[in-house]
Amino acid sequence: MGLLSLLQTDPVAFVITALALMMALAFHEFAHAWTADRFGDPTPRSQGRVTLNPLKHLDPFGTLLLLLAGFGFAKPVMVNMSRLGRWQNFWVAAAGPLSNILLAVLAGLVLRFLPPELFFGANLQELTTLGQVLLVFFSLNVGLAVFNLLPIPMLDGSRILSGLVPPLGRALMEFERSPLSFVAVMGFILLFQGQLGQFLSRVREWALGLVFAF
């Protein structure tokens, strides 16, 4: 289900989800750009990507997919891999998912330790607006982190794996140079969208269980 469907059924939830998603995606791409910049690659800074401004990180087609299909992507941060060493490239790739894990942990700690009256109504069953924001923000960041860690070409997980296994990295670069690589990866994700969605839902439920486990 895309975000446009949510807009028709629950406009408030649409606004909360859209803003939380923009923040999570922007922080993810900023983490890639900042890490590469710190390691000495000027490419992200020259393209204006070392910023938390979401408008610098949104991709028109990726945003359209989010609205219509329920999944999409931000504008990838361009990195000159030849300027970085093997482990520097590894950490540049890992920075994105790690940033979303950090945001999820922060949101989870707020949900866990602040008074429950801030997040739940009088009957402790209905979420307040603040509770909805934090819960959506937590869930989105968990989902983004886990999805990007999948070892699928063009996702961070494949690049992290490439850092651990250099021959795989060379094969991946050859694949990504193919003009059909993007179509192949998008087709794979669409084909298995249901299974991926179920997997991510289970992970989010498990992570939320950890928040309220103690």
N, C-alpha and C positions, 0 to 999 in steps of 0.2 A: 504494500500500500504506500503510495506517495504522500508527500506532505500536503498536496492539494486536496486529497480526500479528507485529511484531518481538518483542513480549513473549513470544509463544508459541514463537518459533524461537530467540531469543537474549536472555534476560533481562538479561544484563550490558550488551549493546549498547543495549537499551531504556532502562535507567537512565542510561547515559552520554548517549544522544541526548536523552532527556527533560530532563535537567538542563542540558545545553548549550543546548537550544532555549529553555528558560525564561530562562536568563541572557541570551541574544541578544535575545529579544523584550523583556525588561524594559529592557535598555540602550537598545534602539531607541526605545521609548516614553518613557523617561526623557530621552533626548536631545531629543525633540520638546518635552516639558514644560519642561525646563530652559532651552532656547533661547527659548521663548515668555515664560517668566518673566523672563529676563534682558532681553528687549525691552520689558517693562513690562505684559504681560498677566497679571493675577492669577488667571485662571480655572484653569489647571492646578494651581497651588498650593492654591487653595481646595478642589479636589477630591482633594487628597492624592496627586497624580501626580508631583511632583518628588521621586521616591524610586527607589531601585534594588530595592525590595522586589517580587519577581515577583508576589506575590499581589495587589498594587494594580493590576497591568496585565493580568492574565489575564481573558479573556472566556469565560464558560461555554460558549456555543455555538461560539465559535472554537476552544476547546480540544477540544470534542467532535469537531469536524471533523478536527482534527489526529490524534486517536486513531483515527478510523474511516476517513477518506479520505486522510490523508497530507498535507493542506494545511489551513490555517486562519488565524486572525488573533488578535491581542491586542486589548484594549479600546482604541479610538481615543482619543487625547488631545483633549479639547475645547478649542478655541481661539477667542477672540473676535476674528475677523479684522478687525473694524471698529476695533479698538484698535491695530492694527499697520499699518504701511505696506506698500507693494507688495513691496519687497525684504526686509522683515522676515518677511512671510508666506512668501516664497521660501525664506529660510534656515531657518525653522521646519520647512517641508516637507522640505528637504534634510538636516536634522540627523539624521533617522532612518537613511536609507541610509548617510550618511557615518559614523555611529557603528558600523555593522556592518562597513564597510570598514576602519575603524580596528582593530576587534577581530580581523578576519581578518589584517590586516598584522602585528599583534603575535603572533598564533598562528603565522603563517608564518615570522616572524623566529626564534621559538623553535625551530621545527622545522628551520630551515636552519642555525642557528649553534651550537646546543647539541650535545654529543657524540651521535652516532647510537645508541650503546649504550643511551641512555635511552629510545629509542623503538622499537628493533627488537630481536628476540630474537637468539640466538646465530647463527642461519642468515641473518640480515638479511632475512628474508622475512615473519616473523610480527611483528605489532605488539605492544608491551607495552601495559599498561593506560593508561599515560601517553600513549603514542603514539596509541592509539585516541581518547582524550579530545581531544587537540590536533587530530587530523585531522578528527574530527567537528565540533569547534568551528569550525575553519577553514572547512570545507565549508558548514556551516549559515549562517555569517555572510556568506560569498560569495553563497550562494543567496538569503538574505533581502535583501541589498543590491540585487542585480540584479533580483529579482522586484519589489521595491517601486519600482524606477526605471522599470518599464514604464509607458508612458503610458495606463494603463487607469483609468477613473474610480474614485475612492475610494482609489486607491493614491497614494503620494507622487509618483510620476513625473508623474501628471497635474497635480498641484498645482504641481510645479516648472515644468512646461511652461506652466501658467496664469500663473505669475509672469513668464515671458518673453513671453507673448502674452496681455495682459489681456482682450481680447474672448473668448478661449477660456475664461478663468477665469469670466467671467460666465455663459457657456453651461453650464459644468460645474456651477456652483452651482445653476442652474435644474434641471439633470438630477438632481442629488443630492437636491433637495427632493421629487422624485417618490417616492411610496410604493413604486413598483415598481423603483426604481433598484438597491437592494440585490439583489433577486431577479435582475435582468437581469445584473448584474456577476458574481454567483455562478454563474449559468447559463453565462455566457461562459467563465469559468475552468474549470468542470466539462467543458464541451464540448471545450475545447482543452487539457485537463489533460495528455494524452499529449505533445503538441507542446511545451507549456511545460516539462514535465519533461525532455524531451530537450535543449531549449535550455539549461536551467539545468545539466544534467549536463555539457554541453560546456564551458560557462563555468567550472564548478568544475574540470574536468580541465585546462583551459588555465591557470587560476590556480595549481593545484598544480604544473603544469609550470614555472611561473615560479619557484616556491619552490626547486626543485631544479635550476634551469637552469645555475647557475654552480658 
